[in-house]
Amino acid sequence: MTKFLLSVHVIAAIIAIGPVTVAASMFPAVARKGDVATLTTLNRICRVYAVVGVAVPTFGFMTASAMGILGETWLIVSIVLTAIAAAVLGLVILPTQAEVLDAPARNARLAMYTGLFNVLWVIVTVLMIVRPGSTIGV
């Protein structure tokens, strides 16, 4: 069961977080060009996959619980960083994208927040692979 949960967790991360990361990263550059049709598509990708992305921590918690590692420091740090990334996406990036859609303009801060979102996911990914202090022996 653990292998199934871990597989779903990883697949959900690839399918959900990948498109959000790419679409959010493209949005500021496209906004500078003023291509509203493409901006609308990129925003839709971000919104839809943000909702789908809820599966990532859901299956992550289920996997960690099945493995008995919920108290591991690396996992707690990953959970906190994931929550911060979700907050940046939901509270900053998506609302700012909506503002840009209402009045297409250049927004340098959007690119900065998108970069922060991406860096948080890179750190979480590295922690998931390296698992410092992990006691599961892999």
N, C-alpha and C positions, 0 to 999 in steps of 0.2 A: 504494500500500500504506500509506503514511503517513497518508493521509486516512482510510482504513478503521480503522487502529489508533487514531487520535485519536478517531474517532467512537465506537468501542467503549469507549474509556477514558471519554469524557464520559458516554455513556449508562449505563455501569456505575456511575459516580459518582452520577448522578441516581437511578438505581433502587436502589442499595445504601445510599448514605450518607444520602439523604433520609429513608427510613423509620426508620433507626436514630436519626437526629437528633430526629425528631418523637417517636418512641416513648420514647426515653430522657428527653426533656424532659418528657413527660407523666407519667412514672412517679412522681416525687416527690410531685406534687400528688395523684395517685390514691392513693398510699400513705397520705397524711394522712387520706383518706376511708375507708381500709380496705377498698376494693373488690377483694377477692382475685381474682375472675374476670378483671377488667380488668387487674390487675397481671400475672397469668399470661400473658395475651395480649400485653401490652406487652413482657414479658421474652422471650417466644418470638420476637416481631418483632426485638428487638435481637439475640438469639442467631443467628437464621437469617440476617439481613441482614449481620451481622458476618462470617459465613463467606462469603457472596456478595461482600462488600466486598473480599475478597482480589483479585478481578478488577481493581479500580481501580489499585492499584500495579503489578500484573502488566502490564496493558496500558499503563500509564504508562511503565514502564521500556522496554517494546517500542517505544513511540512515540518516546520520547526518544532511544533508540539509533538508530532509523531516521532521525531528524532530525539526528543527530550533535550533540546538545546535552547529553549526560550530565554534562559538566563545568561547565555554567553555574551560577553562584552561586545564582540564584533557584530553580533546580531542586533543587539540593542542600539548600537551606533548606526547600523544600517536602517533600522526601523525609524530612528529619529531623522536621519537624512532623507529617507523616503517621505516622511511626513512633511519635512521642509520643502522638498521638491514638489510635492502635491500642492502645498500652500502657494508656492511661487507660481505654479501653473494656474491653479484655480482662482487665486486672489489677485494676481498681478498680470500674468501673460494673457489669459483669455479676456479679461476686461479691457486691457489695453488694446488687444487686437480688435475688439468690438468698437472701441473709440476710433481707431484708425479706419475701420470700415465705414463708420458714420461720416468721417471727415478725413479722407486719405491725406496723410501727411507723414513726414519723416519723424520717427521717434527713436532717438538714440538709446534711450533707456530700455526700450523693448528689447533691443539687441543684447544689452547688458544682462537683463533678467533672463533672457533665453540662454545666454552663455552660462549663467549661474545654474539654471535648471539642468543644462547638459553636464556641467562639471559635477553636480551632485549625483547624477545617475552614473557617471564614470566611477566615482568613488564607491558608490554602492555596489556596482558591478565588480570592482576589484576586491572589495571586502567579501563578496559572495564567493569569489573564486579562491582567494588566498586564505580566508577565514583565520586570521591571527588568533592564537590561543584556543583554537578548536580542539575539542577532545574526542572527536568522532573517528580519528585515526585515518583520515583519507588525505 
